[in-house]
């Protein structure tokens, strides 16, 4: 049941892969949405990709979704005999998928920070092992305009993200790097339980 007083629909989109079987490389990559104004309604699937690895052709995977989002943002949704505006608030994914979706370097690359332009330093942590340390506190913040203009070319992959075609979408602010499921539910809680 939907509250007739709703005057807008705001959605969060989540894209996350899951294995289909323990003994197989087959994976499912659903695109789920959650409507913030429909508090009691669980997220639902609006698209999927299946294969033995994450989607390789992002345009094939995301373009129908991007076109639909743009159409809904332009037209709105007819609800209870009134036209209700539609907004995309965030695209949520774990760190590796977030980098894939944005066509950027991974979080653990020298130019991997999604929020600022700091350049990491590679340090050895043992034989055949190293890590990147992002130690800057005064690097310039990333902006949507800078992202789209590829100001930090080393931050970007050679292809362009289909997410850049979403209208009224900020490639920095609307793709959060911190949200509860990946930080607390899968991160901290798992470490506490596993020791």
C-alpha positions as CSV (number, residue, x, y, z in Angstrom):
1,X,0.0,0.0,0.0
2,X,1.3,3.4,-1.0
3,X,0.7,6.7,0.9
4,X,-1.4,8.9,-1.4
5,X,0.4,12.0,0.0
6,X,3.7,11.0,-1.6
7,X,4.8,13.9,-3.8
8,X,8.0,12.3,-5.3
9,X,9.8,9.0,-5.8
10,X,13.5,8.9,-4.9
11,X,15.4,5.7,-5.5
12,X,18.7,4.1,-4.6
13,X,20.1,1.6,-7.0
14,X,22.3,-1.3,-5.8
15,X,24.4,-3.5,-8.2
16,X,26.1,-6.4,-6.5
17,X,27.1,-9.9,-7.7
18,X,26.4,-13.2,-6.1
19,X,27.5,-16.7,-6.9
20,X,24.8,-19.1,-8.0
21,X,26.5,-22.3,-6.7
22,X,29.5,-23.0,-4.6
23,X,31.0,-25.4,-7.1
24,X,30.5,-23.1,-10.2
25,X,31.9,-19.8,-11.5
26,X,28.3,-18.8,-12.6
27,X,27.3,-15.5,-11.1
28,X,24.2,-13.3,-11.1
29,X,24.4,-9.5,-11.1
30,X,21.0,-8.0,-10.3
31,X,20.2,-4.3,-10.5
32,X,18.0,-3.6,-7.5
33,X,16.2,-0.4,-6.6
34,X,14.7,0.8,-3.3
35,X,12.2,3.6,-3.3
36,X,12.9,5.7,-0.2
37,X,9.4,7.0,0.1
38,X,8.0,3.4,0.3
39,X,9.5,2.5,3.6
40,X,7.8,-0.9,4.0
41,X,8.5,-2.0,0.4
42,X,11.6,-4.2,0.1
43,X,14.1,-3.5,-2.8
44,X,13.2,-5.1,-6.1
45,X,15.1,-6.3,-9.1
46,X,14.8,-4.2,-12.3
47,X,17.5,-5.9,-14.4
48,X,20.0,-8.8,-14.3
49,X,23.2,-10.1,-15.8
50,X,24.3,-13.7,-15.6
51,X,27.6,-15.2,-16.5
52,X,30.9,-16.7,-15.3
53,X,32.3,-13.2,-14.3
54,X,31.1,-9.7,-13.8
55,X,29.5,-7.9,-16.8
56,X,32.2,-7.3,-19.3
57,X,30.2,-5.1,-21.7
58,X,28.8,-2.3,-19.4
59,X,27.0,-0.6,-22.2
60,X,25.0,-3.8,-22.9
61,X,24.3,-4.3,-19.2
62,X,23.5,-0.7,-18.2
63,X,22.2,1.2,-21.3
64,X,18.6,0.0,-21.0
65,X,18.6,0.9,-17.3
66,X,20.2,4.4,-18.0
67,X,17.6,5.1,-20.7
68,X,14.7,4.1,-18.4
69,X,16.1,6.2,-15.6
70,X,16.4,9.3,-17.9
71,X,12.9,8.7,-19.2
72,X,11.4,8.5,-15.7
73,X,13.3,11.5,-14.5
74,X,12.0,13.5,-17.5
75,X,8.4,12.3,-17.5
76,X,7.8,11.4,-13.8
77,X,5.4,8.7,-12.8
78,X,1.6,8.9,-13.0
79,X,0.4,8.0,-9.5
80,X,-3.0,8.4,-7.9
81,X,-4.1,10.7,-10.9
82,X,-1.1,13.0,-10.4
83,X,2.3,13.2,-12.0
84,X,5.0,12.5,-9.4
85,X,8.6,13.5,-10.0
86,X,11.2,10.7,-10.0
87,X,14.8,11.1,-8.8
88,X,17.9,8.9,-8.7
89,X,19.7,9.5,-5.4
90,X,22.6,7.0,-5.4
91,X,24.2,4.1,-7.2
92,X,25.5,1.7,-4.5
93,X,28.1,-1.1,-5.1
94,X,31.0,-2.7,-3.4
95,X,34.5,-1.3,-4.0
96,X,35.5,-3.4,-7.0
97,X,32.1,-3.1,-8.8
98,X,32.0,0.7,-8.0
99,X,35.3,1.1,-9.8
100,X,34.0,-1.0,-12.7
101,X,30.7,1.0,-12.9
102,X,32.5,4.3,-12.9
103,X,35.3,3.1,-15.2
104,X,38.0,4.2,-12.7
105,X,40.9,2.6,-10.9
106,X,40.2,0.3,-8.0
107,X,40.3,1.8,-4.5
108,X,43.8,0.2,-3.9
109,X,45.4,1.8,-6.9
110,X,47.7,4.9,-6.7
111,X,45.0,7.1,-8.2
112,X,42.1,5.1,-6.7
113,X,40.6,7.5,-4.2
114,X,37.0,8.3,-5.4
115,X,36.6,11.5,-3.3
116,X,39.9,13.3,-3.7
117,X,42.9,13.5,-6.0
118,X,45.5,12.2,-3.6
119,X,48.1,9.9,-5.1
120,X,49.0,6.8,-3.1
121,X,52.4,5.6,-2.2
122,X,53.4,2.0,-2.8
123,X,55.1,0.4,0.2
124,X,56.4,-3.1,0.6
125,X,54.7,-5.3,3.2
126,X,56.8,-8.3,2.7
127,X,58.3,-10.5,0.0
128,X,56.1,-10.2,-3.1
129,X,53.6,-8.1,-1.2
130,X,52.9,-4.4,-1.3
131,X,50.1,-2.0,-0.5
132,X,49.1,1.5,-1.4
133,X,48.9,4.2,1.3
134,X,46.8,7.2,0.7
135,X,48.2,9.7,3.2
136,X,47.2,13.1,1.9
137,X,44.8,15.2,3.9
138,X,44.9,18.3,1.6
139,X,44.3,16.9,-1.9
140,X,41.8,18.6,-4.0
141,X,38.3,17.0,-3.9
142,X,37.0,15.3,-7.0
143,X,34.1,17.0,-8.7
144,X,31.6,15.9,-11.2
145,X,32.9,18.3,-13.8
146,X,36.5,17.2,-13.2
147,X,35.4,13.6,-13.4
148,X,33.7,14.1,-16.8
149,X,36.6,16.1,-18.2
150,X,39.1,13.4,-17.0
151,X,41.2,16.0,-15.2
152,X,43.0,13.2,-13.4
153,X,43.5,10.9,-16.4
154,X,45.3,8.3,-14.3
155,X,42.1,7.8,-12.2
156,X,40.1,6.7,-15.2
157,X,40.0,3.5,-17.4
158,X,40.2,3.9,-21.1
159,X,36.4,3.5,-21.6
160,X,33.6,5.8,-20.6
161,X,31.0,4.8,-18.0
162,X,27.4,4.5,-19.1
163,X,26.5,6.1,-15.8
164,X,27.8,9.4,-17.2
165,X,24.7,9.4,-19.5
166,X,22.3,9.6,-16.5
167,X,20.7,13.1,-16.4
168,X,21.2,15.1,-13.2
169,X,23.6,12.6,-11.8
170,X,26.9,13.6,-10.1
171,X,29.5,10.9,-10.7
172,X,31.3,11.7,-7.4
173,X,28.5,12.6,-5.0
174,X,25.8,10.2,-6.2
175,X,28.1,7.1,-6.0
176,X,28.8,6.8,-2.2
177,X,31.9,5.1,-1.0
178,X,30.4,4.3,2.4
179,X,27.1,2.6,3.1
180,X,26.0,0.3,5.9
181,X,25.8,-3.1,4.1
182,X,29.4,-3.1,2.8
183,X,31.0,-1.3,5.7
184,X,29.2,-2.7,8.7
185,X,27.2,-5.8,7.8
186,X,29.8,-7.4,5.5
187,X,33.0,-5.7,6.8
188,X,33.1,-5.1,10.6
189,X,30.5,-7.7,11.6
190,X,32.2,-10.4,9.5
191,X,35.6,-9.6,11.2
192,X,34.0,-9.7,14.6
193,X,32.4,-13.1,13.9
194,X,35.4,-14.6,12.1
195,X,38.0,-13.3,14.6
